[in-house]
Amino acid sequence: IVTKYSGSLLLQKKYKDVEPNLKIKEVDGLELVKLFSKEMAKMLYRKVEAVERLVEAAEDADVYHEYNSSLQFEYYNAVLINEKDEKGNYVSLGNEFILEPNEHFNNLPVNTTSSNIQLPTNVYNKDPDILNGIYMSEALDAVFVENFERDPTLTWQYFGSSTGFFRLYPGIKWIPDENGVLSFDCRNRGWYIQAATSPKDIMIVVDISGSMKGLRLTIAKHTVVTILDTLGENDFVNIIAYNDYVHYIESCFKGILVQADRDNREHFKQLVDELQAKGVGKVNKALTESFKILRKFRDAGQGGLCNQAIMLLTDGAMEDYEYVFEKFNWPDRKVRVFTYLIGREVSFAENVKWIACNNKGYYTQISTLADVQENVMEYLHVLSRPMVINHDHDIIWTEAYMDSALFASQAQSLLLMTTVAMPVFSKKNETRSHGILLGVIGSDVPLRELLKLAPRYKVRTEIMRNVWEVPSSWPRPPSQPRPLNQPHPVRGDKLAMPTQSVTSSQLATTPS
């Protein structure tokens, strides 16, 4: 019965018919790899060129745009498009926006002639800064379309503004979550953070003295979590909590910095949630410990080898601790100190402000939970200033990730992808020396598009699988090489020290 219905006899006959014409031919594996690499490099370079055209268009548009504080105009809001009121009229910012399913975009309804705008819930959609940025960036639409016509393999192209709006091409209908909240903020995405700043070593110092009880500690915890969300694979971090004593919230990480990968960030978040306020705050000890760790890593050539910063979260400082900074940070000021005054009380605000201003940092006050997001993002703008002033248009490629956040509400099938991104600067003469970051241009590259170039019928499956084993093995356009004396990052996973290789299964769960 098996022989009758399996079709095995037919297959044997077909094989015998063609067997005389079959030949075994040797192939040069090295040449195949070279050819594959060359084709991938060409494809990736086309993506870079598309991003570069968008960056140039955005910077030129900003030069010719004059800020208008009373600007009023209608734009396509991705949440409000095609929405009507009870009278059947389109709501404000919700005009008709034609959407058609497109196979290239996983059959998601899109508009390939225009982009539209998404804003997180905490950003007012008619704020003057937002309106001016959206109006200025409308010049990108023509370049989006031109890029897609030049290279039909392009997928999502976008501009993430430093003010919070997200211009996406092709335009889509954006669906809030079940609570009506739009939590997606482009400034928290890995591609934005990596393009906007250089690698950084961060010591987070949080006050857990008795005065921090209640709402203040809740705000401080949320602030720490938000800071962690701005870090990526190229960054290094540790967290100290202080009262009468200095406490490493993870004792296994005492005296070191660990890679800010997803596992470590999530581990830190769990530990931060367990913090309790008691005792008297002695910030001088915490600052001293932080400076020592950063100096040790800097002198050893470890960590990010670029920016170093201390993030101080407290409800006030009794003094300015000038003697600490004189000993560890002046006159070179190699470590920036950012201070976050927690709560509404401003009795000791001057000292907290002085600490930031005299250490190339930034001071901000966080009075409510709603203030956290916008105030935390300011430190990224400060760290980006040297890069902006020098106009270093560094191209970055993210690690492979499953983008489960961007289109989860549209039930898009999850795709393993990488993103190429590039910062956008203000070139206006009056602001050139201020180092103003306008935002980041990005484009997604699904790895399936790269695999289409692979001669899979000529090589073994195992070889193709191994191409994606380690992110550093991806073929990329020419970029700045890693310094010869710089060691590869060592993961600080609590259960996997000192090192751990990255597998394809881990890549599939890495967020952007």
Secondary structure, DSSP 8 states (H G I E B T S, - for coil): -HHHHH-HHHHHHHHHHHGGG-------HHHHHHHHHHHHHHHHHHHHHHHHHHHHHHHHHHHH----TT------BTTTTT-B-TTS-B-TT------EEEGGGTTEEEETT--EEE--TTS-TT-HHHHHHHHHHTTHHHHHHHHHHH-TT---EEEEETTS-EEEESEE-----TTS-----GGGSHHHHHHHS--EEEEEEEE-SGGGTTHHHHHHHHHHHHHHHT--TT-EEEEEEESSSEEESSGGGTT--EE--HHHHHHHHHHHHT----S---HHHHHHHHHHHHHHHHHTT-TTSSEEEEEEEES--SS--HHHHHHHTTTT--SEEEEEEESS--TTHHHHHHHHHTTT--EEEE-SGGGHHHHHHHHHHHHHHHHHHTT----EE---EE--STTGGGT----EEEEEEEEEE---TTTGGG--EEEEEEEEEEHHHHHTTS-TTTS-HHHHHHTTS-GGGS---------TT--------TTS-S-----HHHHTT---
